[in-house]
Amino acid sequence: MKLTTVTQVTIDGVMQGNGGASDEDRRNGFERGGWARGAGDDETRTFITQTCQRAEAFLFGRRTYELFTSWGSSAHPIGVALNAAPKYVASTTLTAPRWEGTTVLRGDLAAAIGELKAKPGGELQVHGSGILTRWLLENALVDEMMMIVVPVILGQGGETVPGERSGSRARPGRVAGRLEGRDDPGLPAGRAPAVRNGLKSRTTEPRCLDTTGDDLQMRYLVSVIDDKSNPGSTDRQPAISAFNERLIAEGYWVFAGGLADTDAATVIDNRGEQAVFSDGPFVESKEYLAGVWVWEAPDLDVALKLAAEASKVCDRKIEVRPFQ
């Protein structure tokens, strides 16, 4: 199957909040949601309907999938197309999908999507799913991009292709643009702004990305650092337990564990002809690693905000490091 992304986008490349800003959008400072409402005409709506009808299957991020489940009881041609086709969701947290015909993709996402693309048939369509779309581009999994361009300029918000930088692996085979049917002083009616083939994206490879919610998540190692000369409070367990419950409820939690004293550590060095086992930590220091969390968060800012709370809760220093 050919993987095609279908995206509503502004002239300045923003795809975030086309139907309205969510609470999460607003927390991140985005204030201009709903920019696509009322912008379409009958021709555009027919175009979108026909696009959905030719899909062999659909691929969603978690949040977009939840939004699209409202089509499950619809007799509209788009709803009929969605209900009849297989649906795939990139998510590590969705365990019981409500929509019949849904398969949750876990584990090696690139390999799973590669297997779908290798199947015979028409299009595997990705609607919306912003960060999933960017991740697909970075992994050279997109064959065609279809952009429905709404003639507005926002000046803020998440972009489909963030930044023009060298080193990207994003090489979509073909880019299709379409301007919604509304005149704009800056553009000839009915023409789309030029969209470049061979799009460039981020300079780095996607690192330990996961799929919680609509967006792919970064994973962070969060280390709790204690000090033998000035140890943290020993009565923090109730507060830590409450904090952990919140991490789980809000979808940040992956793993947590406390560590035994450094005197219980063993260092193994097998770089030579024979393995050497040494008692004690690999380095003597007043500060030491007392425990760890592994969190999933959309970006470093969110992880750092949580870490500041964790430091207060634990009464200890916290180190945050992204996985590679």
Secondary structure as the mmCIF struct_conf table of DSSP 4:
data_model
#
loop_
_struct_conf.conf_type_id
_struct_conf.id
_struct_conf.beg_label_comp_id
_struct_conf.beg_label_asym_id
_struct_conf.beg_label_seq_id
_struct_conf.end_label_comp_id
_struct_conf.end_label_asym_id
_struct_conf.end_label_seq_id
STRN STRN1 LYS A 2 THR A 10
TURN_TY1_P TURN_TY1_P1 ILE A 11 ASP A 12
BEND BEND1 GLY A 13 GLY A 13
STRN STRN2 VAL A 14 VAL A 14
TURN_TY1_P TURN_TY1_P2 GLN A 16 GLY A 17
BEND BEND2 ASN A 18 GLY A 19
HELX_RH_AL_P HELX_RH_AL_P1 ASP A 23 ARG A 27
TURN_TY1_P TURN_TY1_P3 ASN A 28 GLY A 29
TURN_TY1_P TURN_TY1_P4 TRP A 35 GLY A 38
HELX_RH_AL_P HELX_RH_AL_P2 ASP A 42 GLN A 53
TURN_TY1_P TURN_TY1_P5 ARG A 54 ARG A 54
STRN STRN3 ALA A 55 GLY A 61
HELX_RH_AL_P HELX_RH_AL_P3 ARG A 62 PHE A 68
HELX_RH_3T_P HELX_RH_3T_P1 THR A 69 SER A 73
BEND BEND3 HIS A 76 HIS A 76
HELX_RH_AL_P HELX_RH_AL_P4 PRO A 77 ALA A 84
BEND BEND4 ALA A 85 ALA A 85
STRN STRN4 LYS A 87 ALA A 90
BEND BEND5 THR A 92 THR A 93
BEND BEND6 ALA A 96 ALA A 96
BEND BEND7 TRP A 99 TRP A 99
TURN_TY1_P TURN_TY1_P6 GLU A 100 GLY A 101
STRN STRN5 THR A 102 LEU A 105
BEND BEND8 GLY A 107 GLY A 107
HELX_RH_AL_P HELX_RH_AL_P5 LEU A 109 ALA A 118
BEND BEND9 LYS A 119 GLY A 122
STRN STRN6 GLU A 123 HIS A 127
BEND BEND10 GLY A 128 GLY A 128
HELX_RH_AL_P HELX_RH_AL_P6 GLY A 130 GLU A 138
TURN_TY1_P TURN_TY1_P7 ASN A 139 ALA A 140
BEND BEND11 ASP A 143 ASP A 143
STRN STRN7 GLU A 144 VAL A 150
BEND BEND12 PRO A 151 PRO A 151
BEND BEND13 GLY A 155 GLY A 155
BEND BEND14 GLY A 157 GLY A 157
STRN STRN8 GLU A 159 GLU A 159
BEND BEND15 THR A 160 VAL A 161
TURN_TY1_P TURN_TY1_P8 SER A 166 GLY A 167
BEND BEND16 GLY A 173 GLY A 173
STRN STRN9 ARG A 174 LEU A 179
BEND BEND17 GLY A 181 GLY A 181
STRN STRN10 ASP A 184 ASP A 184
TURN_TY1_P TURN_TY1_P9 PRO A 185 GLY A 186
STRN STRN11 LEU A 187 LEU A 187
TURN_TY1_P TURN_TY1_P10 ALA A 189 GLY A 190
HELX_LH_PP_P HELX_LH_PP_P1 ALA A 192 ALA A 194
BEND BEND18 ASN A 197 GLY A 198
BEND BEND19 THR A 203 THR A 204
BEND BEND20 CYS A 208 CYS A 208
STRN STRN12 ASP A 210 THR A 211
BEND BEND21 THR A 212 ASP A 215
STRN STRN13 LEU A 216 ASP A 227
TURN_TY1_P TURN_TY1_P11 LYS A 228 SER A 229
BEND BEND22 ASN A 230 ASN A 230
HELX_LH_PP_P HELX_LH_PP_P2 PRO A 231 SER A 233
BEND BEND23 THR A 234 THR A 234
HELX_RH_AL_P HELX_RH_AL_P7 GLN A 237 ALA A 249
TURN_TY1_P TURN_TY1_P12 GLU A 250 GLY A 251
STRN STRN14 TRP A 253 GLY A 258
HELX_RH_3T_P HELX_RH_3T_P2 THR A 262 ALA A 264
STRN STRN15 THR A 266 ASP A 269
BEND BEND24 ARG A 271 GLN A 274
STRN STRN16 VAL A 276 ASP A 279
BEND BEND25 GLY A 280 GLY A 280
BEND BEND26 PHE A 282 VAL A 283
BEND BEND27 LYS A 286 LYS A 286
STRN STRN17 GLU A 287 ALA A 297
BEND BEND28 PRO A 298 ASP A 299
HELX_RH_AL_P HELX_RH_AL_P8 LEU A 300 CYS A 314
TURN_TY1_P TURN_TY1_P13 ASP A 315 ASP A 315
BEND BEND29 ARG A 316 ARG A 316
STRN STRN18 LYS A 317 PRO A 322
#
